[in-house]
């Protein structure tokens, strides 16, 4: 998988919580935000790499969902589904 985001442009926040560090990564273009928690002993470079990898996965998932999303049929009412079926989409 190709990189979805330029690591130099990702906004990163590091917050130490005891022996752990919470890292929040934000893509400034899409405003997608992810967080990871890792041991402080892992080091900033490892935590950064893991947070950016998670952000890449989130952006890829978002792209795939956008590609597979089909617009509702005209009318889009409850009568458009066969009887006895439930629409479990949120």
BAVO-981802 format. One record per residue: x, y, z of N, C-alpha, C in turn; residue in one letter; residue number from 1. Coordinates in Angstrom, 1 decimal. Each point is the difference from the previous one (the first is absolute). Example, Ala and Ser with C-alpha at 12.3 -4.5 7.8 and 13.67 -1.06 7.14 Angstrom:
BEGIN
<r n_u="13.2" n_v="-5.7" n_w="7.8" ca_u="-0.9" ca_v="1.2" ca_w="0.0" c_u="0.9" c_v="1.2" c_w="0.0" aa="A" i="1"/>
<r n_u="-0.4" n_v="1.1" n_w="-0.7" ca_u="0.9" ca_v="1.1" ca_w="0.0" c_u="-0.8" c_v="1.1" c_w="0.8" aa="S" i="2"/>
% end
This chain:
BEGIN
<r n_u="0.9" n_v="-1.2" n_w="0.0" ca_u="-0.9" ca_v="1.2" ca_w="0.0" c_u="0.9" c_v="1.2" c_w="0.0" aa="X" i="1"/>
<r n_u="-0.3" n_v="0.9" n_w="-0.9" ca_u="0.8" ca_v="1.3" ca_w="-0.1" c_u="-0.4" c_v="0.9" c_w="1.2" aa="X" i="2"/>
<r n_u="0.9" n_v="0.8" n_w="0.4" ca_u="-0.3" ca_v="1.0" ca_w="1.1" c_u="-1.1" c_v="0.9" c_w="-0.4" aa="X" i="3"/>
<r n_u="-1.0" n_v="0.2" n_w="0.9" ca_u="-1.1" ca_v="0.8" ca_w="-0.3" c_u="0.2" c_v="1.4" c_w="0.4" aa="X" i="4"/>
<r n_u="0.9" n_v="0.2" n_w="0.9" ca_u="0.2" ca_v="1.4" ca_w="0.6" c_u="1.5" c_v="0.3" c_w="0.0" aa="X" i="5"/>
<r n_u="0.4" n_v="1.2" n_w="-0.1" ca_u="1.4" ca_v="0.4" ca_w="0.0" c_u="0.3" c_v="0.1" c_w="1.5" aa="X" i="6"/>
<r n_u="0.9" n_v="-0.8" n_w="0.5" ca_u="0.4" ca_v="0.0" ca_w="1.4" c_u="0.5" c_v="1.4" c_w="0.5" aa="X" i="7"/>
<r n_u="0.5" n_v="0.8" n_w="-0.9" ca_u="0.5" ca_v="1.3" ca_w="0.4" c_u="-1.1" c_v="1.0" c_w="0.3" aa="X" i="8"/>
<r n_u="-1.2" n_v="-0.3" n_w="-0.5" ca_u="-1.2" ca_v="0.9" ca_w="0.2" c_u="-0.9" c_v="-0.5" c_w="1.1" aa="X" i="9"/>
<r n_u="0.2" n_v="-1.2" n_w="0.5" ca_u="-0.9" ca_v="-0.5" ca_w="1.1" c_u="0.2" c_v="0.8" c_w="1.3" aa="X" i="10"/>
<r n_u="-1.1" n_v="0.4" n_w="0.6" ca_u="0.1" ca_v="0.7" ca_w="1.3" c_u="0.0" c_v="-1.1" c_w="1.1" aa="X" i="11"/>
<r n_u="1.0" n_v="0.1" n_w="0.9" ca_u="0.2" ca_v="-1.0" ca_w="1.0" c_u="-0.1" c_v="0.7" c_w="1.4" aa="X" i="12"/>
<r n_u="-0.6" n_v="-0.7" n_w="0.9" ca_u="0.0" ca_v="0.4" ca_w="1.4" c_u="0.4" c_v="-1.1" c_w="0.9" aa="X" i="13"/>
<r n_u="0.9" n_v="0.2" n_w="0.8" ca_u="0.5" ca_v="-1.0" ca_w="1.0" c_u="-0.4" c_v="0.4" c_w="1.4" aa="X" i="14"/>
<r n_u="-0.7" n_v="-0.9" n_w="0.7" ca_u="-0.4" ca_v="0.3" ca_w="1.4" c_u="0.4" c_v="-1.2" c_w="0.8" aa="X" i="15"/>
<r n_u="0.9" n_v="0.2" n_w="1.0" ca_u="0.5" ca_v="-1.0" ca_w="0.9" c_u="-1.1" c_v="-0.3" c_w="1.0" aa="X" i="16"/>
<r n_u="-0.3" n_v="-1.3" n_w="0.2" ca_u="-0.9" ca_v="-0.4" ca_w="1.1" c_u="0.7" c_v="-1.1" c_w="0.8" aa="X" i="17"/>
<r n_u="0.7" n_v="0.4" n_w="1.0" ca_u="0.7" ca_v="-1.0" ca_w="0.8" c_u="1.1" c_v="-0.6" c_w="-0.8" aa="X" i="18"/>
<r n_u="0.0" n_v="-1.3" n_w="-0.2" ca_u="1.1" ca_v="-0.7" ca_w="-0.7" c_u="-0.4" c_v="-0.1" c_w="-1.5" aa="X" i="19"/>
<r n_u="-1.1" n_v="0.5" n_w="-0.4" ca_u="-0.5" ca_v="0.0" ca_w="-1.4" c_u="-0.1" c_v="1.3" c_w="-0.6" aa="X" i="20"/>
<r n_u="0.0" n_v="0.0" n_w="-1.3" ca_u="-0.2" ca_v="1.3" ca_w="-0.8" c_u="-1.1" c_v="-0.2" c_w="-1.0" aa="X" i="21"/>
<r n_u="-0.9" n_v="1.0" n_w="0.1" ca_u="-1.1" ca_v="0.0" ca_w="-1.0" c_u="0.4" c_v="0.9" c_w="-1.1" aa="X" i="22"/>
<r n_u="-0.1" n_v="-0.5" n_w="-1.3" ca_u="0.4" ca_v="0.8" ca_w="-1.1" c_u="-1.2" c_v="0.1" c_w="-0.9" aa="X" i="23"/>
<r n_u="-0.3" n_v="1.3" n_w="-0.3" ca_u="-1.2" ca_v="0.3" ca_w="-0.9" c_u="0.6" c_v="0.5" c_w="-1.3" aa="X" i="24"/>
<r n_u="-0.4" n_v="-0.5" n_w="-1.1" ca_u="0.4" ca_v="0.4" ca_w="-1.3" c_u="-1.2" c_v="0.5" c_w="-0.8" aa="X" i="25"/>
<r n_u="0.2" n_v="1.2" n_w="-0.7" ca_u="-1.1" ca_v="0.6" ca_w="-0.7" c_u="0.5" c_v="0.3" c_w="-1.4" aa="X" i="26"/>
<r n_u="-0.8" n_v="-0.4" n_w="-1.0" ca_u="0.3" ca_v="0.4" ca_w="-1.4" c_u="-0.6" c_v="1.3" c_w="-0.2" aa="X" i="27"/>
<r n_u="0.8" n_v="1.1" n_w="-0.3" ca_u="-0.5" ca_v="1.3" ca_w="-0.1" c_u="-0.9" c_v="0.2" c_w="-1.2" aa="X" i="28"/>
<r n_u="0.1" n_v="-0.8" n_w="-1.0" ca_u="-0.8" ca_v="0.2" ca_w="-1.2" c_u="-1.4" c_v="-0.5" c_w="0.2" aa="X" i="29"/>
<r n_u="-0.2" n_v="-1.2" n_w="0.6" ca_u="-1.3" ca_v="-0.6" ca_w="0.2" c_u="-0.5" c_v="0.2" c_w="1.5" aa="X" i="30"/>
<r n_u="0.8" n_v="0.4" n_w="0.9" ca_u="-0.3" ca_v="0.1" ca_w="1.4" c_u="-0.3" c_v="-1.3" c_w="0.7" aa="X" i="31"/>
<r n_u="0.4" n_v="-1.1" n_w="-0.7" ca_u="-0.2" ca_v="-1.4" ca_w="0.7" c_u="1.1" c_v="-0.1" c_w="1.1" aa="X" i="32"/>
<r n_u="-0.5" n_v="-0.4" n_w="1.1" ca_u="0.8" ca_v="-0.1" ca_w="1.2" c_u="0.0" c_v="-1.4" c_w="0.6" aa="X" i="33"/>
<r n_u="1.2" n_v="-0.5" n_w="0.4" ca_u="0.1" ca_v="-1.3" ca_w="0.6" c_u="0.9" c_v="0.1" c_w="1.3" aa="X" i="34"/>
<r n_u="-0.1" n_v="-0.9" n_w="0.9" ca_u="0.9" ca_v="0.0" ca_w="1.2" c_u="0.5" c_v="-1.4" c_w="0.2" aa="X" i="35"/>
<r n_u="1.2" n_v="-0.1" n_w="0.6" ca_u="0.5" ca_v="-1.2" ca_w="0.4" c_u="0.6" c_v="0.2" c_w="1.4" aa="X" i="36"/>
<r n_u="0.2" n_v="-1.1" n_w="0.8" ca_u="0.6" ca_v="0.1" ca_w="1.3" c_u="1.1" c_v="-1.0" c_w="0.0" aa="X" i="37"/>
<r n_u="1.2" n_v="0.4" n_w="0.4" ca_u="1.1" ca_v="-0.9" ca_w="0.0" c_u="0.9" c_v="0.3" c_w="1.2" aa="X" i="38"/>
<r n_u="1.0" n_v="-0.9" n_w="0.2" ca_u="0.9" ca_v="0.2" ca_w="1.2" c_u="0.9" c_v="1.2" c_w="-0.3" aa="X" i="39"/>
<r n_u="0.3" n_v="0.8" n_w="1.0" ca_u="0.9" ca_v="1.1" ca_w="-0.2" c_u="1.4" c_v="-0.5" c_w="-0.4" aa="X" i="40"/>
<r n_u="0.3" n_v="-1.1" n_w="0.4" ca_u="1.4" ca_v="-0.6" ca_w="-0.3" c_u="0.1" c_v="-0.3" c_w="-1.4" aa="X" i="41"/>
<r n_u="-1.1" n_v="-0.1" n_w="-0.8" ca_u="0.1" ca_v="-0.3" ca_w="-1.4" c_u="0.7" c_v="1.0" c_w="-0.8" aa="X" i="42"/>
<r n_u="0.0" n_v="1.3" n_w="0.4" ca_u="0.6" ca_v="1.0" ca_w="-0.7" c_u="-0.9" c_v="0.8" c_w="-0.9" aa="X" i="43"/>
<r n_u="0.3" n_v="1.2" n_w="-0.3" ca_u="-0.8" ca_v="0.9" ca_w="-0.8" c_u="-0.1" c_v="-0.5" c_w="-1.4" aa="X" i="44"/>
<r n_u="1.1" n_v="-0.5" n_w="-0.6" ca_u="0.0" ca_v="-0.4" ca_w="-1.4" c_u="-1.0" c_v="-1.2" c_w="-0.2" aa="X" i="45"/>
<r n_u="0.1" n_v="-1.0" n_w="0.9" ca_u="-0.9" ca_v="-1.2" ca_w="-0.1" c_u="-1.5" c_v="0.4" c_w="0.2" aa="X" i="46"/>
<r n_u="-0.2" n_v="0.9" n_w="0.9" ca_u="-1.4" ca_v="0.4" ca_w="0.3" c_u="-0.5" c_v="0.8" c_w="-1.2" aa="X" i="47"/>
<r n_u="0.8" n_v="0.9" n_w="-0.6" ca_u="-0.3" ca_v="0.8" ca_w="-1.1" c_u="-0.4" c_v="-0.9" c_w="-1.2" aa="X" i="48"/>
<r n_u="0.9" n_v="-1.0" n_w="-0.3" ca_u="-0.2" ca_v="-0.9" ca_w="-1.1" c_u="-1.3" c_v="-0.8" c_w="0.2" aa="X" i="49"/>
<r n_u="-0.3" n_v="-0.4" n_w="1.2" ca_u="-1.2" ca_v="-0.8" ca_w="0.2" c_u="-1.3" c_v="0.9" c_w="-0.1" aa="X" i="50"/>
<r n_u="0.1" n_v="1.2" n_w="0.5" ca_u="-1.2" ca_v="0.9" ca_w="-0.2" c_u="-0.2" c_v="0.4" c_w="-1.4" aa="X" i="51"/>
<r n_u="1.0" n_v="0.2" n_w="-0.8" ca_u="-0.2" ca_v="0.3" ca_w="-1.4" c_u="-0.5" c_v="-1.2" c_w="-0.8" aa="X" i="52"/>
<r n_u="0.5" n_v="-1.2" n_w="0.4" ca_u="-0.5" ca_v="-1.2" ca_w="-0.7" c_u="-1.5" c_v="-0.2" c_w="0.3" aa="X" i="53"/>
<r n_u="-0.4" n_v="0.3" n_w="1.2" ca_u="-1.5" ca_v="-0.1" ca_w="0.4" c_u="-0.7" c_v="1.1" c_w="-0.8" aa="X" i="54"/>
<r n_u="0.5" n_v="1.2" n_w="-0.1" ca_u="-0.7" ca_v="1.0" ca_w="-0.8" c_u="-0.1" c_v="-0.4" c_w="-1.5" aa="X" i="55"/>
<r n_u="1.1" n_v="-0.6" n_w="-0.5" ca_u="-0.1" ca_v="-0.5" ca_w="-1.4" c_u="-1.1" c_v="-1.0" c_w="-0.2" aa="X" i="56"/>
<r n_u="-0.1" n_v="-0.9" n_w="1.0" ca_u="-1.1" ca_v="-1.0" ca_w="-0.1" c_u="-1.4" c_v="0.6" c_w="0.1" aa="X" i="57"/>
<r n_u="-0.1" n_v="1.0" n_w="0.8" ca_u="-1.3" ca_v="0.7" ca_w="0.2" c_u="-0.4" c_v="0.7" c_w="-1.3" aa="X" i="58"/>
<r n_u="1.0" n_v="0.7" n_w="-0.6" ca_u="-0.3" ca_v="0.7" ca_w="-1.3" c_u="-0.3" c_v="-1.0" c_w="-1.1" aa="X" i="59"/>
<r n_u="0.7" n_v="-1.1" n_w="-0.1" ca_u="-0.3" ca_v="-1.0" ca_w="-1.0" c_u="-1.4" c_v="-0.6" c_w="0.2" aa="X" i="60"/>
<r n_u="-0.3" n_v="-0.3" n_w="1.2" ca_u="-1.4" ca_v="-0.5" ca_w="0.3" c_u="-1.0" c_v="1.0" c_w="-0.4" aa="X" i="61"/>
<r n_u="0.2" n_v="1.2" n_w="0.3" ca_u="-0.9" ca_v="1.1" ca_w="-0.4" c_u="-0.2" c_v="0.1" c_w="-1.5" aa="X" i="62"/>
<r n_u="1.2" n_v="-0.1" n_w="-0.7" ca_u="0.0" ca_v="0.0" ca_w="-1.5" c_u="-0.8" c_v="-1.2" c_w="-0.6" aa="X" i="63"/>
<r n_u="0.2" n_v="-1.1" n_w="0.6" ca_u="-0.7" ca_v="-1.2" ca_w="-0.5" c_u="-1.5" c_v="0.1" c_w="0.3" aa="X" i="64"/>
<r n_u="-0.4" n_v="0.5" n_w="1.1" ca_u="-1.4" ca_v="0.2" ca_w="0.3" c_u="-0.7" c_v="1.0" c_w="-0.9" aa="X" i="65"/>
<r n_u="0.8" n_v="1.0" n_w="-0.4" ca_u="-0.6" ca_v="1.0" ca_w="-0.9" c_u="-0.1" c_v="-0.6" c_w="-1.4" aa="X" i="66"/>
<r n_u="0.9" n_v="-0.9" n_w="-0.4" ca_u="-0.1" ca_v="-0.6" ca_w="-1.3" c_u="-1.2" c_v="-1.0" c_w="-0.1" aa="X" i="67"/>
<r n_u="-0.3" n_v="-0.7" n_w="1.1" ca_u="-1.0" ca_v="-1.0" ca_w="0.0" c_u="-1.4" c_v="0.5" c_w="0.3" aa="X" i="68"/>
<r n_u="0.0" n_v="1.2" n_w="0.5" ca_u="-1.3" ca_v="0.6" ca_w="0.4" c_u="-0.8" c_v="0.3" c_w="-1.2" aa="X" i="69"/>
<r n_u="-1.2" n_v="-0.5" n_w="-0.1" ca_u="-0.9" ca_v="0.3" ca_w="-1.1" c_u="-1.1" c_v="0.9" c_w="0.5" aa="X" i="70"/>
<r n_u="-0.3" n_v="1.0" n_w="-0.8" ca_u="-1.1" ca_v="0.8" ca_w="0.4" c_u="-1.3" c_v="-0.7" c_w="0.1" aa="X" i="71"/>
<r n_u="-0.9" n_v="0.4" n_w="0.8" ca_u="-1.3" ca_v="-0.6" ca_w="0.2" c_u="-0.8" c_v="0.1" c_w="-1.3" aa="X" i="72"/>
<r n_u="-0.8" n_v="-1.0" n_w="-0.2" ca_u="-0.9" ca_v="0.0" ca_w="-1.3" c_u="-1.0" c_v="1.1" c_w="0.1" aa="X" i="73"/>
<r n_u="-0.4" n_v="0.5" n_w="-1.1" ca_u="-1.0" ca_v="1.1" ca_w="0.0" c_u="-1.2" c_v="-0.5" c_w="0.9" aa="X" i="74"/>
<r n_u="-0.5" n_v="0.9" n_w="0.8" ca_u="-1.1" ca_v="-0.4" ca_w="0.9" c_u="0.6" c_v="-0.3" c_w="1.3" aa="X" i="75"/>
<r n_u="0.9" n_v="-1.0" n_w="0.0" ca_u="0.7" ca_v="-0.4" ca_w="1.2" c_u="-0.8" c_v="-0.3" c_w="1.2" aa="X" i="76"/>
<r n_u="-1.3" n_v="-0.3" n_w="-0.2" ca_u="-0.9" ca_v="-0.3" ca_w="1.1" c_u="0.1" c_v="-1.4" c_w="0.5" aa="X" i="77"/>
<r n_u="-0.7" n_v="-0.3" n_w="1.1" ca_u="0.1" ca_v="-1.3" ca_w="0.6" c_u="-0.6" c_v="-1.1" c_w="-0.9" aa="X" i="78"/>
<r n_u="-0.9" n_v="0.4" n_w="-0.9" ca_u="-0.6" ca_v="-0.9" ca_w="-0.9" c_u="0.9" c_v="-0.5" c_w="-1.1" aa="X" i="79"/>
<r n_u="1.2" n_v="0.5" n_w="-0.1" ca_u="1.0" ca_v="-0.4" ca_w="-1.0" c_u="0.6" c_v="-1.3" c_w="0.3" aa="X" i="80"/>
<r n_u="-0.1" n_v="-0.5" n_w="1.2" ca_u="0.6" ca_v="-1.2" ca_w="0.4" c_u="-1.0" c_v="-1.1" c_w="0.0" aa="X" i="81"/>
<r n_u="0.4" n_v="-1.2" n_w="-0.4" ca_u="-0.9" ca_v="-1.2" ca_w="0.1" c_u="-0.6" c_v="-0.1" c_w="1.4" aa="X" i="82"/>
<r n_u="-1.2" n_v="-0.4" n_w="0.0" ca_u="-0.7" ca_v="-0.2" ca_w="1.3" c_u="0.8" c_v="-1.1" c_w="0.8" aa="X" i="83"/>
<r n_u="0.0" n_v="0.2" n_w="1.4" ca_u="0.7" ca_v="-0.9" ca_w="0.9" c_u="1.5" c_v="0.3" c_w="0.1" aa="X" i="84"/>
<r n_u="0.5" n_v="1.0" n_w="-0.6" ca_u="1.4" ca_v="0.3" ca_w="0.1" c_u="0.2" c_v="1.2" c_w="0.9" aa="X" i="85"/>
<r n_u="1.1" n_v="0.0" n_w="0.7" ca_u="0.3" ca_v="1.2" ca_w="0.8" c_u="1.2" c_v="0.7" c_w="-0.5" aa="X" i="86"/>
<r n_u="0.0" n_v="1.3" n_w="0.0" ca_u="1.1" ca_v="0.8" ca_w="-0.4" c_u="0.8" c_v="0.3" c_w="1.2" aa="X" i="87"/>
<r n_u="1.2" n_v="-0.6" n_w="0.2" ca_u="0.8" ca_v="0.1" ca_w="1.2" c_u="1.0" c_v="1.1" c_w="-0.1" aa="X" i="88"/>
<r n_u="0.0" n_v="0.8" n_w="-1.1" ca_u="0.9" ca_v="1.1" ca_w="-0.1" c_u="-0.3" c_v="1.1" c_w="1.0" aa="X" i="89"/>
<r n_u="1.0" n_v="0.6" n_w="0.5" ca_u="-0.2" ca_v="1.1" ca_w="1.0" c_u="-0.3" c_v="1.3" c_w="-0.7" aa="X" i="90"/>
% end
